[in-house]
Amino acid sequence: MTPTITSVIAGFFVLLVAFRLVELLRPRGERLRVMRRGFCTDLTYWLFTPLATRLVTGVGVAIALVPVAWAIHGRIDRDLILHGYGPVSRLPLWAQAIGILLVGEVIGYWTHRWFHASPRLWKFHAVHHSSVDLDWLSAVRVHPANDMAMRIASTVPIVVLGFAPIAVAGIMPLLTLFAILIHANVDWDWGPLRGVIASPRFHRWHHADASAARDRNFAGLLPGLDRIFGTYYMPKNARPESFGTATPVPAGLIRQLAFPFRRTQA
C-alpha cells in the first residue's frame, strides 16, 4: 500500500513521541536533543524517502523484473510474480517467508559490503553514514540510488528462485519499524540473543566513527553472517563515542542527492 502524506506525518509524530519517551529513560548526558544536529535534513528525508524514494525504487524493481517474468512465465503478469512459481511456491507461506528473509539477508549483507568496498558506490552509501547525531530518524537518510540497487539485488534472485513475494507482505511494516529501531539512541543488545538478532547497539557500531569499527556489522537482521564472514564487532563494556564518516557529505537533502554525482576535487 502506497503511503500518503497524512500517514507519513502521523507516523513521524507517533515515533517521535515514542522514541523521546525511551530516551528520557537514559541518563541526561546520553540523551540527544530533539533538534539535534542534522534534524532538519532528516526531517525532509522523512517525507522524501517513503514518498519519493519508495516510488523510484518500485519503478526500478518493476523494470528489473520485466525480463525475469518474461523468461519464466512468457508474459508480464503481476499476480504470477507475486505468487511465485515451481516447487518453492508450493511451500507454506510461513516457510517461504523464512526462506525469503534468509536469502534476502545474505544478499543484503554482501550488497551492503559492496557499497562500502567500492569507492564509486560508497559515495551513495556515505549519505546514510553522514549522520553525526545518530538516532531513529537517521534511518530514513538514504540515497534513492542506494535504496533501489539494494532492493533490486535482493528481489530479482528471490523471484527467480520461485518464492512468492506475498509471503512477506504482512511483515513488511514490522521490518521497516525494526530498521528504524536499530538506529535508535539506546544501548539495547537483546542479552543472550545479541549474536542472533541485530540490535541498536550492534548497528550503532556499524555507524561509529572509529577505525576499529569501520566496515563492520553489515547484517541488517542476522549478525551471524558477520560472525561467519569475519566482520562482527561488539566489544564488551564499550559504546561508540562518535558517529559519521570522514567523507565530506554536505548537509541538506538536495545537496546530498547530488553529492555522489559530483566530481571529487583533486
Number of C-alpha atoms within 10 A of each C-alpha: 4 9 10 12 12 9 10 15 12 12 12 16 11 11 16 14 11 11 18 17 11 13 19 12 11 14 8 9 6 12 15 17 11 10 8 12 14 17 18 14 18 23 17 15 23 20 17 19 20 16 16 13 21 17 16 16 20 15 13 16 20 16 12 15 21 15 14 18 20 12 12 15 13 10 13 16 12 12 10 14 22 17 17 22 18 10 10 16 19 15 13 10 18 11 15 22 21 13 16 22 18 14 17 19 20 17 20 21 22 17 19 21 18 13 19 20 12 10 11 12 16 20 22 25 22 24 25 21 24 23 25 17 17 23 23 21 25 24 23 21 23 23 23 20 18 22 17 19 15 21 19 19 17 20 20 16 17 20 21 16 16 20 28 25 19 16 22 17 12 10 12 11 11 10 14 11 14 17 20 18 20 24 23 24 23 21 15 14 18 15 9 8 11 18 19 14 16 24 27 24 22 29 25 25 26 26 25 23 19 15 7 10 19 16 18 21 28 25 26 22 22 21 25 18 21 17 14 9 10 11 19 22 20 19 11 6 5 9 14 16 9 16 19 21 19 10 12 12 20 14 16 16 20 11 12 22 16 12 20 20 11 9 7 7 4 3
